């Protein structure tokens, strides 16, 4: 092997340094940025595949959601069928009278406590409420059975402010009776909810 002259050796070292510099420049300038772009594209692809999977699940479950919406709408319409309508006071009084037919409550008085009023329990609640106060006499267990059965039969109504006092009676069969007073509050469907549930 021939020995290179000093000048040739310097040129060879210079060429080697230039080639190494070009390779390093290509690595850091082009290849590394391309690798970072590939990594970000792979990450974006994974995100897009996840979004696509979520969209596919949503589409797959849309039929189930539609069925659930129909079921809930039917349940709501069924619950609204017992809500007072028209003359709210008279409608609620008639409902109470019909329901009381099978019970031993002697209702002596119906008083409208409030007309059609906003429900103050929840804000922007789509229903209004009507309240009727009733009073009369009955045995303790008859009152309890009436209250429990009424609230179970009419889930949109509630008995509130129940007051019981000993009845002032002279008849022997009425000695164990109590005087009662209670408020019956019933939701009233607003026009928008009633028309939405009964297209």
N, CA, C and O atoms as a DFTB+ gen file, in Angstrom:
796 C
 N C O
     1  1       0.831      -1.159       0.000
     2  2       0.000       0.000       0.000
     3  2       0.885       1.234       0.000
     4  3       1.886       1.348       0.707
     5  1       0.449       2.121      -0.826
     6  2       1.240       3.339      -0.961
     7  2       0.961       4.296       0.164
     8  3      -0.158       4.435       0.657
     9  1       1.981       4.916       0.524
    10  2       1.801       5.949       1.530
    11  2       1.341       7.207       0.846
    12  3       1.871       7.594      -0.196
    13  1       0.358       7.840       1.430
    14  2      -0.189       9.058       0.831
    15  2       0.657      10.243       1.260
    16  3       1.215      10.318       2.355
    17  1       0.704      11.128       0.341
    18  2       1.439      12.341       0.668
    19  2       0.614      13.162       1.669
    20  3      -0.577      12.932       1.880
    21  1       1.289      14.097       2.252
    22  2       0.658      14.905       3.274
    23  2      -0.517      15.688       2.697
    24  3      -1.546      15.856       3.351
    25  1      -0.356      16.143       1.518
    26  2      -1.413      16.922       0.868
    27  2      -2.624      16.037       0.573
    28  3      -3.765      16.451       0.776
    29  1      -2.371      14.820       0.094
    30  2      -3.451      13.894      -0.223
    31  2      -4.165      13.460       1.077
    32  3      -5.389      13.340       1.128
    33  1      -3.373      13.239       2.091
    34  2      -3.969      12.842       3.355
    35  2      -4.877      13.967       3.897
    36  3      -5.963      13.700       4.412
    37  1      -4.430      15.191       3.776
    38  2      -5.237      16.329       4.223
    39  2      -6.522      16.419       3.415
    40  3      -7.590      16.693       3.961
    41  1      -6.412      16.185       2.105
    42  2      -7.601      16.226       1.255
    43  2      -8.564      15.086       1.615
    44  3      -9.780      15.275       1.647
    45  1      -8.001      13.904       1.885
    46  2      -8.839      12.762       2.263
    47  2      -9.557      13.033       3.588
    48  3     -10.743      12.735       3.725
    49  1      -8.838      13.596       4.558
    50  2      -9.450      13.929       5.853
    51  2     -10.527      14.990       5.649
    52  3     -11.597      14.917       6.254
    53  1     -10.246      15.969       4.802
    54  2     -11.209      17.038       4.532
    55  2     -12.454      16.473       3.857
    56  3     -13.575      16.839       4.212
    57  1     -12.262      15.583       2.885
    58  2     -13.409      14.960       2.194
    59  2     -14.209      14.120       3.184
    60  3     -15.439      14.142       3.180
    61  1     -13.490      13.373       4.042
    62  2     -14.179      12.553       5.039
    63  2     -14.985      13.431       5.981
    64  3     -16.132      13.104       6.287
    65  1     -14.418      14.531       6.448
    66  2     -15.139      15.444       7.336
    67  2     -16.349      16.063       6.640
    68  3     -17.411      16.213       7.246
    69  1     -16.186      16.420       5.374
    70  2     -17.312      17.007       4.620
    71  2     -18.418      15.975       4.457
    72  3     -19.594      16.294       4.634
    73  1     -18.044      14.708       4.111
    74  2     -19.049      13.645       3.937
    75  2     -19.765      13.381       5.264
    76  3     -20.989      13.252       5.294
    77  1     -18.995      13.299       6.376
    78  2     -19.603      13.088       7.693
    79  2     -20.513      14.267       8.038
    80  3     -21.593      14.059       8.592
    81  1     -20.109      15.485       7.728
    82  2     -20.934      16.670       7.979
    83  2     -22.222      16.636       7.169
    84  3     -23.294      16.968       7.674
    85  1     -22.104      16.226       5.887
    86  2     -23.302      16.146       5.033
    87  2     -24.253      15.077       5.569
    88  3     -25.463      15.291       5.637
    89  1     -23.692      13.917       5.950
    90  2     -24.529      12.837       6.493
    91  2     -25.206      13.293       7.793
    92  3     -26.393      13.040       7.994
    93  1     -24.455      13.962       8.670
    94  2     -25.031      14.467       9.914
    95  2     -26.088      15.518       9.618
    96  3     -27.133      15.544      10.270
    97  1     -25.835      16.384       8.648
    98  2     -26.821      17.392       8.262
    99  2     -28.088      16.748       7.727
   100  3     -29.200      17.148       8.072
   101  1     -27.901      15.732       6.867
   102  2     -29.067      15.018       6.349
   103  2     -29.839      14.334       7.487
   104  3     -31.070      14.357       7.507
   105  1     -29.119      13.735       8.419
   106  2     -29.774      13.043       9.538
   107  2     -30.610      14.011      10.381
   108  3     -31.796      13.791      10.628
   109  1     -29.942      15.097      10.816
   110  2     -30.652      16.032      11.690
   111  2     -31.637      16.916      10.928
   112  3     -32.664      17.310      11.480
   113  1     -31.340      17.228       9.678
   114  2     -32.201      18.138       8.915
   115  2     -33.386      17.448       8.254
   116  3     -34.488      17.996       8.232
   117  1     -33.172      16.254       7.715
   118  2     -34.223      15.626       6.919
   119  2     -34.791      14.381       7.604
   120  3     -35.990      14.298       7.867
   121  1     -33.925      13.428       7.886
   122  2     -34.392      12.127       8.383
   123  2     -35.048      12.263       9.755
   124  3     -36.109      11.685       9.987
   125  1     -34.439      13.010      10.656
   126  2     -35.000      13.141      11.997
   127  2     -36.359      13.839      11.961
   128  3     -37.292      13.418      12.646
   129  1     -36.474      14.916      11.154
   130  2     -37.773      15.603      11.059
   131  2     -38.810      14.692      10.413
   132  3     -39.985      14.739      10.779
   133  1     -38.389      13.857       9.448
   134  2     -39.323      12.912       8.837
   135  2     -39.789      11.866       9.863
   136  3     -40.956      11.474       9.877
   137  1     -38.868      11.427      10.711
   138  2     -39.247      10.470      11.754
   139  2     -40.251      11.100      12.733
   140  3     -41.213      10.447      13.138
   141  1     -40.031      12.348      13.106
   142  2     -40.969      13.035      13.994
   143  2     -42.330      13.190      13.316
   144  3     -43.371      13.023      13.951
   145  1     -42.309      13.511      12.015
   146  2     -43.572      13.606      11.272
   147  2     -44.284      12.250      11.235
   148  3     -45.505      12.183      11.368
   149  1     -43.520      11.183      11.056
   150  2     -44.121       9.848      11.042
   151  2     -44.713       9.487      12.403
   152  3     -45.787       8.890      12.480
   153  1     -44.005       9.855      13.479
   154  2     -44.533       9.596      14.811
   155  2     -45.832      10.377      15.059
   156  3     -46.794       9.831      15.599
   157  1     -45.852      11.652      14.664
   158  2     -47.070      12.449      14.861
   159  2     -48.206      11.926      13.981
   160  3     -49.361      11.944      14.405
   161  1     -47.900      11.458      12.758
   162  2     -48.926      10.862      11.909
   163  2     -49.464       9.572      12.515
   164  3     -50.664       9.305      12.447
   165  1     -48.579       8.769      13.108
   166  2     -49.032       7.530      13.754
   167  2     -49.937       7.853      14.943
   168  3     -50.945       7.183      15.167
   169  1     -49.564       8.890      15.705
   170  2     -50.388       9.293      16.840
   171  2     -51.751       9.806      16.369
   172  3     -52.780       9.482      16.962
   173  1     -51.754      10.606      15.301
   174  2     -53.007      11.121      14.743
   175  2     -53.849       9.984      14.193
   176  3     -55.074       9.998      14.322
   177  1     -53.206       9.004      13.584
   178  2     -53.936       7.851      13.051
   179  2     -54.620       7.088      14.189
   180  3     -55.767       6.661      14.056
   181  1     -53.902       6.920      15.316
   182  2     -54.488       6.229      16.466
   183  2     -55.684       7.006      17.010
   184  3     -56.717       6.412      17.319
   185  1     -55.556       8.332      17.130
   186  2     -56.666       9.163      17.588
   187  2     -57.855       9.057      16.643
   188  3     -58.997       8.926      17.082
   189  1     -57.580       9.115      15.333
   190  2     -58.663       9.030      14.349
   191  2     -59.341       7.664      14.388
   192  3     -60.558       7.570      14.226
   193  1     -58.561       6.608      14.601
   194  2     -59.148       5.271      14.703
   195  2     -60.027       5.167      15.954
   196  3     -61.091       4.548      15.919
   197  1     -59.579       5.776      17.057
   198  2     -60.401       5.791      18.272
   199  2     -61.707       6.552      18.051
   200  3     -62.773       6.104      18.471
   201  1     -61.613       7.723      17.379
   202  2     -62.824       8.494      17.087
   203  2     -63.743       7.714      16.155
   204  3     -64.963       7.730      16.320
   205  1     -63.154       7.029      15.175
   206  2     -63.948       6.221      14.250
   207  2     -64.646       5.090      14.995
   208  3     -65.808       4.785      14.726
   209  1     -63.931       4.470      15.933
   210  2     -64.536       3.410      16.746
   211  2     -65.686       3.942      17.594
   212  3     -66.728       3.297      17.708
   213  1     -65.492       5.136      18.198
   214  2     -66.559       5.734      18.995
   215  2     -67.766       6.076      18.124
   216  3     -68.910       5.874      18.531
   217  1     -67.505       6.593      16.930
   218  2     -68.603       6.911      16.008
   219  2     -69.341       5.642      15.600
   220  3     -70.571       5.628      15.533
   221  1     -68.593       4.583      15.329
   222  2     -69.226       3.306      14.966
   223  2     -70.070       2.774      16.114
   224  3     -71.166       2.260      15.892
   225  1     -69.561       2.896      17.356
   226  2     -70.343       2.467      18.526
   227  2     -71.613       3.298      18.672
   228  3     -72.679       2.771      18.990
   229  1     -71.486       4.608      18.436
   230  2     -72.656       5.482      18.525
   231  2     -73.691       5.095      17.478
   232  3     -74.884       5.031      17.775
   233  1     -73.243       4.839      16.268
   234  2     -74.168       4.436      15.205
   235  2     -74.805       3.101      15.556
   236  3     -76.006       2.904      15.368
   237  1     -73.985       2.182      16.069
   238  2     -74.506       0.865      16.427
   239  2     -75.537       0.975      17.547
   240  3     -76.530       0.247      17.558
   241  1     -75.297       1.894      18.494
   242  2     -76.203       2.038      19.639
   243  2     -77.353       3.008      19.380
   244  3     -78.214       3.185      20.242
   245  1     -77.379       3.640      18.199
   246  2     -78.443       4.614      17.943
   247  2     -79.812       3.946      17.907
   248  3     -80.793       4.534      18.364
   249  1     -79.897       2.742      17.376
   250  2     -81.183       2.038      17.369
   251  2     -81.635       1.742      18.790
   252  3     -82.814       1.875      19.117
   253  1     -80.694       1.344      19.627
   254  2     -81.024       1.081      21.034
   255  2     -81.496       2.365      21.709
   256  3     -82.462       2.352      22.472
   257  1     -80.804       3.487      21.423
   258  2     -81.191       4.770      22.017
   259  2     -82.580       5.192      21.536
   260  3     -83.370       5.734      22.309
   261  1     -82.876       4.941      20.252
   262  2     -84.207       5.282      19.731
   263  2     -85.278       4.460      20.436
   264  3     -86.334       4.987      20.787
   265  1     -85.015       3.177      20.645
   266  2     -85.981       2.319      21.335
   267  2     -86.183       2.784      22.769
   268  3     -87.311       2.822      23.260
   269  1     -85.084       3.142      23.447
   270  2     -85.186       3.633      24.822
   271  2     -85.961       4.943      24.875
   272  3     -86.744       5.163      25.799
   273  1     -85.747       5.823      23.882
   274  2     -86.471       7.091      23.828
   275  2     -87.967       6.842      23.648
   276  3     -88.787       7.493      24.295
   277  1     -88.324       5.898      22.767
   278  2     -89.743       5.575      22.566
   279  2     -90.338       5.018      23.857
   280  3     -91.450       5.384      24.238
   281  1     -89.596       4.127      24.532
   282  2     -90.086       3.537      25.783
   283  2     -90.307       4.608      26.846
   284  3     -91.346       4.626      27.505
   285  1     -89.332       5.500      27.014
   286  2     -89.445       6.560      28.016
   287  2     -90.582       7.526      27.645
   288  3     -91.319       7.978      28.522
   289  1     -90.724       7.838      26.369
   290  2     -91.810       8.724      25.936
   291  2     -93.171       8.104      26.225
   292  3     -94.097       8.794      26.651
   293  1     -93.288       6.795      25.990
   294  2     -94.550       6.106      26.284
   295  2     -94.833       6.092      27.779
   296  3     -95.975       6.284      28.198
   297  1     -93.790       5.863      28.594
   298  2     -93.972       5.884      30.044
   299  2     -94.397       7.268      30.520
   300  3     -95.245       7.394      31.403
   301  1     -93.807       8.304      29.932
   302  2     -94.169       9.672      30.295
   303  2     -95.613       9.965      29.908
   304  3     -96.358      10.554      30.692
   305  1     -96.013       9.559      28.703
   306  2     -97.395       9.772      28.269
   307  2     -98.361       9.017      29.174
   308  3     -99.443       9.515      29.483
   309  1     -97.971       7.811      29.600
   310  2     -98.813       7.019      30.493
   311  2     -98.962       7.717      31.847
   312  3    -100.053       7.750      32.415
   313  1     -97.859       8.275      32.361
   314  2     -97.912       8.976      33.649
   315  2     -98.730      10.262      33.530
   316  3     -99.414      10.644      34.480
   317  1     -98.670      10.934      32.380
   318  2     -99.384      12.192      32.206
   319  2    -100.891      11.994      32.023
   320  3    -101.650      12.956      32.137
   321  1    -101.331      10.783      31.745
   322  2    -102.763      10.554      31.507
   323  2    -103.588      10.865      32.748
   324  3    -104.756      11.235      32.630
   325  1    -103.002      10.720      33.940
   326  2    -103.731      10.968      35.185
   327  2    -103.573      12.392      35.702
   328  3    -104.120      12.732      36.751
   329  1    -102.838      13.221      34.985
   330  2    -102.662      14.604      35.431
   331  2    -103.960      15.379      35.195
   332  3    -104.650      15.159      34.200
   333  1    -104.285      16.286      36.115
   334  2    -105.486      17.096      35.918
   335  2    -105.403      17.908      34.630
   336  3    -104.331      18.356      34.225
   337  1    -106.561      18.086      33.997
   338  2    -106.623      18.902      32.785
   339  2    -107.950      19.641      32.761
   340  3    -108.871      19.300      33.505
   341  1    -108.047      20.636      31.921
   342  2    -109.265      21.446      31.863
   343  2    -109.382      22.291      33.105
   344  3    -108.471      23.052      33.432
   345  1    -110.521      22.164      33.820
   346  2    -110.693      22.831      35.113
   347  2    -109.884      22.020      36.121
   348  3    -110.332      20.969      36.578
   349  1    -108.707      22.503      36.463
   350  2    -107.751      21.726      37.256
   351  2    -108.299      21.351      38.626
   352  3    -108.141      20.212      39.066
   353  1    -108.940      22.299      39.302
   354  2    -109.486      22.039      40.638
   355  2    -110.550      20.944      40.558
   356  3    -110.506      19.976      41.317
   357  1    -111.500      21.097      39.646
   358  2    -112.580      20.129      39.507
   359  2    -112.041      18.766      39.071
   360  3    -112.507      17.732      39.548
   361  1    -111.075      18.764      38.180
   362  2    -110.485      17.507      37.713
   363  2    -109.817      16.754      38.860
   364  3    -109.987      15.541      38.985
   365  1    -109.055      17.468      39.703
   366  2    -108.378      16.825      40.832
   367  2    -109.390      16.366      41.882
   368  3    -109.229      15.291      42.460
   369  1    -110.424      17.157      42.135
   370  2    -111.463      16.764      43.098
   371  2    -112.183      15.504      42.617
   372  3    -112.437      14.595      43.407
   373  1    -112.513      15.448      41.317
   374  2    -113.172      14.257      40.768
   375  2    -112.282      13.025      40.874
   376  3    -112.766      11.931      41.165
   377  1    -110.988      13.195      40.639
   378  2    -110.049      12.078      40.770
   379  2    -110.032      11.567      42.206
   380  3    -110.052      10.358      42.436
   381  1    -109.996      12.484      43.174
   382  2    -109.976      12.093      44.592
   383  2    -111.277      11.388      44.963
   384  3    -111.256      10.370      45.656
   385  1    -112.406      11.921      44.506
   386  2    -113.706      11.304      44.822
   387  2    -113.807       9.887      44.250
   388  3    -114.243       8.964      44.938
   389  1    -113.401       9.724      42.985
   390  2    -113.453       8.390      42.362
   391  2    -112.542       7.425      43.101
   392  3    -112.914       6.277      43.341
   393  1    -111.349       7.885      43.463
   394  2    -110.407       7.014      44.153
   395  2    -110.911       6.663      45.545
   396  3    -110.702       5.538      46.001
   397  1    -111.557       7.578      46.224
   398  2    -112.029       7.370      47.588
   399  2    -113.228       6.416      47.644
   400  3    -113.622       5.996      48.732
   401  1    -113.792       6.081      46.537
   402  2    -114.976       5.209      46.502
   403  2    -114.717       3.890      47.228
   404  3    -115.629       3.356      47.860
   405  1    -113.497       3.352      47.156
   406  2    -113.155       2.063      47.773
   407  2    -112.570       2.205      49.180
   408  3    -112.114       1.218      49.756
   409  1    -112.577       3.393      49.728
   410  2    -111.978       3.627      51.041
   411  2    -113.026       4.208      51.979
   412  3    -114.066       4.702      51.544
   413  1    -112.737       4.141      53.259
   414  2    -113.692       4.601      54.268
   415  2    -113.373       5.996      54.789
   416  3    -113.554       6.269      55.975
   417  1    -112.898       6.883      53.914
   418  2    -112.647       8.256      54.332
   419  2    -113.930       9.062      54.140
   420  3    -114.539       9.045      53.070
   421  1    -114.318       9.750      55.173
   422  2    -115.474      10.652      55.077
   423  2    -114.919      12.051      54.818
   424  3    -114.614      12.795      55.751
   425  1    -114.793      12.397      53.534
   426  2    -114.234      13.699      53.164
   427  2    -115.369      14.714      53.230
   428  3    -116.361      14.614      52.508
   429  1    -115.198      15.685      54.109
   430  2    -116.254      16.678      54.298
   431  2    -115.975      17.983      53.566
   432  3    -116.891      18.772      53.333
   433  1    -114.731      18.215      53.207
   434  2    -114.417      19.508      52.618
   435  2    -113.269      19.405      51.621
   436  3    -112.267      18.737      51.877
   437  1    -113.431      20.079      50.477
   438  2    -112.385      20.253      49.471
   439  2    -112.121      21.747      49.349
   440  3    -113.052      22.522      49.131
   441  1    -110.885      22.155      49.484
   442  2    -110.533      23.574      49.354
   443  2    -109.388      23.717      48.362
   444  3    -108.379      23.020      48.475
   445  1    -109.535      24.614      47.390
   446  2    -108.389      24.864      46.502
   447  2    -107.337      25.663      47.259
   448  3    -107.584      26.796      47.672
   449  1    -106.172      25.072      47.436
   450  2    -105.092      25.776      48.132
   451  2    -104.401      26.737      47.183
   452  3    -104.071      27.867      47.544
   453  1    -104.189      26.265      45.968
   454  2    -103.586      27.139      44.959
   455  2    -104.105      26.725      43.600
   456  3    -104.472      25.570      43.381
   457  1    -104.131      27.664      42.712
   458  2    -104.508      27.351      41.341
   459  2    -103.319      26.733      40.631
   460  3    -102.451      26.120      41.253
   461  1    -103.297      26.898      39.357
   462  2    -102.199      26.401      38.532
   463  2    -100.954      27.219      38.868
   464  3    -100.857      28.385      38.486
   465  1     -99.997      26.612      39.582
   466  2     -98.811      27.343      40.038
   467  2     -97.549      26.669      39.513
   468  3     -97.562      25.489      39.163
   469  1     -96.474      27.424      39.462
   470  2     -95.188      26.867      39.031
   471  2     -94.650      25.933      40.105
   472  3     -94.869      26.147      41.298
   473  1     -93.956      24.912      39.677
   474  2     -93.311      23.985      40.603
   475  2     -92.039      24.655      41.091
   476  3     -91.188      25.023      40.281
   477  1     -91.895      24.818      42.386
   478  2     -90.724      25.516      42.918
   479  2     -89.630      24.565      43.373
   480  3     -88.634      24.998      43.953
   481  1     -89.804      23.279      43.117
   482  2     -88.809      22.300      43.531
   483  2     -87.585      22.319      42.614
   484  3     -86.451      22.257      43.090
   485  1     -87.810      22.402      41.308
   486  2     -86.727      22.386      40.326
   487  2     -86.857      23.590      39.404
   488  3     -87.968      23.990      39.056
   489  1     -85.731      24.167      39.010
   490  2     -85.797      25.296      38.087
   491  2     -86.041      24.783      36.669
   492  3     -85.572      23.708      36.297
   493  1     -86.762      25.546      35.904
   494  2     -87.124      25.243      34.516
   495  2     -87.764      23.858      34.375
   496  3     -87.507      23.137      33.411
   497  1     -88.597      23.505      35.349
   498  2     -89.326      22.235      35.323
   499  2     -90.498      22.398      34.366
   500  3     -91.215      23.395      34.460
   501  1     -90.723      21.455      33.444
   502  2     -91.730      21.672      32.396
   503  2     -93.175      21.484      32.853
   504  3     -94.085      21.519      32.025
   505  1     -93.401      21.288      34.131
   506  2     -94.753      21.070      34.629
   507  2     -95.142      22.178      35.594
   508  3     -94.297      22.890      36.137
   509  1     -96.441      22.299      35.788
   510  2     -96.980      23.187      36.798
   511  2     -97.650      22.300      37.828
   512  3     -97.684      21.082      37.655
   513  1     -98.187      22.881      38.903
   514  2     -98.827      22.064      39.930
   515  2    -100.121      22.714      40.399
   516  3    -100.289      23.932      40.340
   517  1    -101.019      21.875      40.861
   518  2    -102.269      22.338      41.453
   519  2    -102.391      21.639      42.802
   520  3    -102.042      20.466      42.933
   521  1    -102.889      22.363      43.807
   522  2    -103.002      21.820      45.166
   523  2    -104.439      21.944      45.657
   524  3    -105.073      22.991      45.528
   525  1    -104.933      20.846      46.222
   526  2    -106.262      20.829      46.830
   527  2    -106.093      20.338      48.264
   528  3    -105.399      19.352      48.514
   529  1    -106.731      21.029      49.195
   530  2    -106.703      20.625      50.598
   531  2    -108.019      19.918      50.897
   532  3    -109.096      20.431      50.592
   533  1    -107.918      18.723      51.504
   534  2    -109.130      17.985      51.876
   535  2    -109.115      17.750      53.381
   536  3    -108.056      17.682      54.005
   537  1    -110.310      17.627      53.951
   538  2    -110.410      17.333      55.379
   539  2    -111.629      16.457      55.606
   540  3    -112.561      16.436      54.803
   541  1    -111.601      15.730      56.722
   542  2    -112.704      14.842      57.042
   543  2    -112.360      13.971      58.223
   544  3    -111.536      14.338      59.062
   545  1    -113.019      12.763      58.292
   546  2    -112.799      11.829      59.399
   547  2    -112.589      10.434      58.839
   548  3    -113.131      10.076      57.794
   549  1    -111.779       9.642      59.568
   550  2    -111.568       8.243      59.194
   551  2    -110.759       7.567      60.291
   552  3    -110.194       8.224      61.166
   553  1    -110.716       6.231      60.225
   554  2    -109.840       5.491      61.130
   555  2    -108.399       5.655      60.655
   556  3    -108.133       5.892      59.477
   557  1    -107.492       5.522      61.598
   558  2    -106.064       5.723      61.316
   559  2    -105.593       4.835      60.171
   560  3    -104.941       5.325      59.249
   561  1    -105.905       3.543      60.208
   562  2    -105.417       2.633      59.175
   563  2    -106.045       2.931      57.815
   564  3    -105.410       2.698      56.786
   565  1    -107.289       3.444      57.786
   566  2    -107.920       3.818      56.515
   567  2    -107.217       5.020      55.884
   568  3    -107.035       5.087      54.669
   569  1    -106.827       5.965      56.742
   570  2    -106.101       7.140      56.233
   571  2    -104.756       6.703      55.659
   572  3    -104.377       7.124      54.566
   573  1    -104.037       5.857      56.397
   574  2    -102.733       5.386      55.920
   575  2    -102.845       4.612      54.620
   576  3    -102.026       4.793      53.719
   577  1    -103.841       3.758      54.513
   578  2    -104.043       2.972      53.286
   579  2    -104.400       3.887      52.126
   580  3    -103.905       3.701      51.014
   581  1    -105.263       4.882      52.376
   582  2    -105.636       5.828      51.326
   583  2    -104.407       6.569      50.805
   584  3    -104.195       6.662      49.596
   585  1    -103.599       7.096      51.730
   586  2    -102.421       7.875      51.328
   587  2    -101.455       7.009      50.517
   588  3    -100.998       7.421      49.451
   589  1    -101.145       5.817      51.016
   590  2    -100.196       4.935      50.318
   591  2    -100.719       4.538      48.948
   592  3     -99.993       4.624      47.957
   593  1    -101.967       4.105      48.883
   594  2    -102.528       3.660      47.612
   595  2    -102.693       4.810      46.624
   596  3    -102.500       4.630      45.422
   597  1    -103.051       5.997      47.128
   598  2    -103.218       7.158      46.239
   599  2    -101.888       7.517      45.582
   600  3    -101.830       7.737      44.373
   601  1    -100.819       7.576      46.382
   602  2     -99.516       7.935      45.811
   603  2     -98.987       6.851      44.881
   604  3     -98.263       7.157      43.933
   605  1     -99.332       5.588      45.133
   606  2     -98.917       4.517      44.217
   607  2     -99.739       4.538      42.930
   608  3     -99.206       4.271      41.853
   609  1    -100.995       4.843      43.028
   610  2    -101.868       4.873      41.853
   611  2    -101.581       6.083      40.971
   612  3    -101.645       5.988      39.745
   613  1    -101.268       7.209      41.585
   614  2    -101.037       8.454      40.850
   615  2     -99.623       8.956      41.149
   616  3     -99.439       9.767      42.056
   617  1     -98.627       8.486      40.401
   618  2     -97.234       8.857      40.700
   619  2     -96.920      10.332      40.473
   620  3     -95.868      10.809      40.901
   621  1     -97.805      11.056      39.813
   622  2     -97.567      12.490      39.612
   623  2     -98.221      13.332      40.694
   624  3     -98.239      14.559      40.598
   625  1     -98.757      12.688      41.722
   626  2     -99.395      13.395      42.838
   627  2     -98.742      12.989      44.152
   628  3     -98.208      11.887      44.280
   629  1     -98.791      13.887      45.119
   630  2     -98.238      13.627      46.443
   631  2     -99.166      14.185      47.510
   632  3     -99.827      15.205      47.313
   633  1     -99.202      13.488      48.653
   634  2     -99.942      13.966      49.818
   635  2     -98.943      14.675      50.722
   636  3     -97.910      14.114      51.089
   637  1     -99.266      15.914      51.075
   638  2     -98.384      16.732      51.910
   639  2     -99.173      17.289      53.090
   640  3    -100.403      17.337      53.070
   641  1     -98.452      17.700      54.098
   642  2     -99.024      18.409      55.260
   643  2    -100.192      17.649      55.898
   644  3    -101.241      18.230      56.173
   645  1    -100.004      16.369      56.125
   646  2    -101.049      15.556      56.751
   647  2    -101.120      15.888      58.243
   648  3    -100.130      15.784      58.968
   649  1    -102.309      16.290      58.680
   650  2    -102.538      16.606      60.086
   651  2    -103.620      15.670      60.615
   652  3    -104.679      15.528      60.005
   653  1    -103.349      15.036      61.749
   654  2    -104.315      14.136      62.394
   655  2    -104.602      14.636      63.800
   656  3    -103.688      14.963      64.556
   657  1    -105.891      14.692      64.141
   658  2    -106.304      15.080      65.491
   659  2    -107.467      14.173      65.905
   660  3    -108.192      13.668      65.048
   661  1    -107.645      13.970      67.187
   662  2    -108.801      13.168      67.607
   663  2    -110.102      13.838      67.161
   664  3    -110.278      15.050      67.287
   665  1    -110.996      13.018      66.642
   666  2    -112.271      13.558      66.162
   667  2    -113.192      13.832      67.338
   668  3    -113.227      13.065      68.300
   669  1    -113.929      14.916      67.260
   670  2    -114.905      15.230      68.313
   671  2    -116.265      14.708      67.837
   672  3    -117.020      15.405      67.159
   673  1    -116.553      13.444      68.221
   674  2    -117.795      12.786      67.801
   675  2    -118.523      12.262      69.036
   676  3    -117.937      12.072      70.101
   677  1    -119.818      12.039      68.851
   678  2    -120.621      11.501      69.947
   679  2    -121.044      10.066      69.699
   680  3    -121.349       9.341      70.645
   681  1    -121.067       9.645      68.449
   682  2    -121.495       8.276      68.134
   683  2    -120.433       7.286      68.599
   684  3    -119.237       7.541      68.463
   685  1    -120.875       6.152      69.148
   686  2    -119.951       5.148      69.700
   687  2    -119.073       4.534      68.613
   688  3    -117.901       4.248      68.855
   689  1    -119.628       4.328      67.418
   690  2    -118.841       3.690      66.352
   691  2    -117.773       4.634      65.782
   692  3    -116.860       4.179      65.092
   693  1    -117.872       5.933      66.059
   694  2    -116.909       6.911      65.552
   695  2    -115.877       7.314      66.599
   696  3    -115.064       8.200      66.337
   697  1    -115.885       6.690      67.781
   698  2    -114.984       7.085      68.869
   699  2    -113.506       6.972      68.487
   700  3    -112.695       7.793      68.917
   701  1    -113.152       5.979      67.696
   702  2    -111.742       5.761      67.359
   703  2    -111.318       6.501      66.086
   704  3    -110.181       6.354      65.639
   705  1    -112.195       7.272      65.515
   706  2    -111.860       7.995      64.281
   707  2    -111.031       9.236      64.584
   708  3    -111.066       9.797      65.680
   709  1    -110.294       9.631      63.572
   710  2    -109.458      10.823      63.663
   711  2    -109.947      11.842      62.639
   712  3    -110.444      11.479      61.573
   713  1    -109.802      13.102      62.972
   714  2    -110.015      14.162      61.984
   715  2    -108.705      14.317      61.224
   716  3    -107.630      14.307      61.824
   717  1    -108.792      14.459      59.919
   718  2    -107.577      14.626      59.114
   719  2    -107.717      15.851      58.232
   720  3    -108.813      16.294      57.890
   721  1    -106.574      16.366      57.889
   722  2    -106.474      17.433      56.898
   723  2    -105.192      17.168      56.132
   724  3    -104.144      16.924      56.729
   725  1    -105.275      17.216      54.816
   726  2    -104.086      16.965      53.990
   727  2    -104.172      17.778      52.707
   728  3    -105.254      18.109      52.222
   729  1    -103.008      18.084      52.181
   730  2    -102.918      18.743      50.872
   731  2    -102.534      17.694      49.854
   732  3    -101.618      16.904      50.085
   733  1    -103.220      17.681      48.737
   734  2    -102.865      16.791      47.628
   735  2    -102.369      17.674      46.498
   736  3    -103.101      18.513      45.972
   737  1    -101.121      17.468      46.138
   738  2    -100.471      18.255      45.093
   739  2    -100.316      17.366      43.880
   740  3     -99.819      16.245      43.984
   741  1    -100.738      17.861      42.727
   742  2    -100.623      17.092      41.489
   743  2     -99.946      17.935      40.424
   744  3    -100.200      19.133      40.304
   745  1     -99.088      17.297      39.661
   746  2     -98.449      17.989      38.547
   747  2     -99.458      18.171      37.424
   748  3    -100.353      17.347      37.235
   749  1     -99.302      19.251      36.690
   750  2    -100.139      19.542      35.534
   751  2     -99.205      19.678      34.346
   752  3     -98.278      20.488      34.366
   753  1     -99.447      18.892      33.320
   754  2     -98.583      18.963      32.139
   755  2     -98.782      20.297      31.452
   756  3     -99.907      20.759      31.261
   757  1     -97.657      20.913      31.081
   758  2     -97.768      22.146      30.315
   759  2     -98.165      21.780      28.888
   760  3     -98.051      20.621      28.490
   761  1     -98.619      22.739      28.137
   762  2     -99.090      22.471      26.778
   763  2     -97.971      21.880      25.938
   764  3     -98.219      20.976      25.140
   765  1     -96.750      22.366      26.095
   766  2     -95.616      21.862      25.305
   767  2     -95.304      20.408      25.590
   768  3     -95.034      19.644      24.664
   769  1     -95.337      20.002      26.875
   770  2     -95.009      18.612      27.184
   771  2     -96.123      17.688      26.778
   772  3     -95.859      16.568      26.339
   773  1     -97.370      18.120      26.909
   774  2     -98.486      17.257      26.535
   775  2     -98.516      17.037      25.036
   776  3     -98.758      15.919      24.582
   777  1     -98.270      18.100      24.245
   778  2     -98.295      17.933      22.805
   779  2     -97.090      17.157      22.322
   780  3     -97.170      16.470      21.304
   781  1     -95.947      17.250      23.045
   782  2     -94.762      16.490      22.643
   783  2     -94.940      15.020      22.923
   784  3     -94.435      14.183      22.175
   785  1     -95.656      14.681      23.999
   786  2     -95.813      13.285      24.330
   787  2     -96.975      12.654      23.595
   788  3     -97.053      11.428      23.519
   789  1     -97.894      13.461      23.045
   790  2     -99.038      12.939      22.288
   791  2     -99.051      13.573      20.914
   792  3     -99.840      14.484      20.666
   793  1     -98.164      13.096      19.982
   794  2     -98.078      13.747      18.675
   795  2     -99.330      13.523      17.860
   796  3     -99.426      14.003      16.730
